[in-house]
Amino acid sequence: MVKSVLTVFLFLLALSGSKAEAQGYPQKYSLRQCLDFAINNSYAAHKADLDVGEAGYPIHEARSNVLPQINASGSIDHSIVLPTTMLPGEIIGQPGTQIPVQMGTKNVLDFSASIEQVIFAPTLFTGIKIAKNNRELQRLRATMTKEEIIFDVSNAFYDILNSMQELDNINYMISKQDSLYLLMKKRVEENVTREVDLNRVKVNLTNLQARGQNTKNTILQQRRYLQILIGIPVEDAFELDDSEAKSIEVSELQTYAQSYNKIKIDILSKQKEIVELEIRSQKQSYLPTLSAIATGGYQFQSDNLNLSKEPWFNTVIIGARLSVPVFDGLGKRSRIRQKQMQLQGLDWDIRETQQTLSANYINAKNQLEIICELVQVQSENLQLAEKVYAQTIALYTEGLATITDIFETETSLHEVKIAYTTELIRYKKAEIDLLKASGTLESLLINN
């Protein structure tokens, strides 16, 4: 018994330890993991799935009108005073007079059921097609929502990486300033360097540390925004894998298909198809409709509610119902012309969207090529700035350069490092723009 209790205790202790470790060291999310999580858990993805599910019910609703319509009803009436009817006096030999007569019974029970089946109603079948096309339209919109999620999450991810790289650059410069501060402090103690130069280094170091704190706060805010995008509660621990930012290379430039994202065109085309069906439905409403009907019921009439002895009377009716539209005040014609105007508007929307998407693709491709060249330029500038900074420190140590020279080269190095990092992130974001323009954003779910 003691061994069993001890085993359970050790198991619970190990479990709590693993939980604590998981909480202390949260998983670092790569871009691929962020995208996978967002596709399945983001608020926008859930809402898009609900819209698709909701669009299925109008189809069942439209189909229900084709199926038999069955209704049942019942009533119980008790007449305190029987209604009076005026009968002609001729029936009792008093012509020219009206005789009041109370007719009927005090209690009437009536139960009936009816069934109606549509035989001919073209608008009903067109309505089913419209409902199906609406569901397809929602699926296309869900696909576009998925692309928007991928695009927004990817941009937010690289915004955070940009800030993280900026923080790394600041920390790098802080480490350089720390080394310089220690060197100058020693030289001040040896009366080789003025104390005012040491204080200037200290002020510069303090400013860098303040910038680092502001950048950390920016990163926290960007992370919370990304958590909202992908559907992770902002209270949960969340870390990003920034290794991708360190492995970005210009050689990643790829050749994309000479095409543009057609999802918007597909949506407009589906909307056009729906409007065409609505025009057809309005034209079909000029046609007559035919239905078969059947009604049956039981009726009980008596002055006393003695259901076991008094007789019941039944009725059965079958027939057909024909409805022929004759004149509706030209309402159908107005609705048809309204839909025709919408159809023409969609044609112009499709043309404009085709041109816009084509221009977006060309612009994104050109932008990526330009940024690719800028990355190479900034890479060369960074190597040169690091070389100049190292040479300036060496010259200062030998007394051949001033503290102002160090500050200038340090500022130049810092600016070049930020510019290089910024261009690398711009390169990745321009690549995302090109993926969106070419309709291949989902490749990020595979390649990352």
PyMOL commands that set and color helices and strands:
alter all, ss='L'
color gray80, all
select helices_A, chain A and resi 2-24+31-41+43-64+89-92+122-189+195-230+243-246+250-252+263-284+331-397+403-438+441-447
alter helices_A, ss='H'
color red, helices_A
select strands_A, chain A and resi 28-29+69-78+84-88+98-102+107-120+239-240+289-302+312-323
alter strands_A, ss='S'
color yellow, strands_A
deselect
rebuild
show_as cartoon
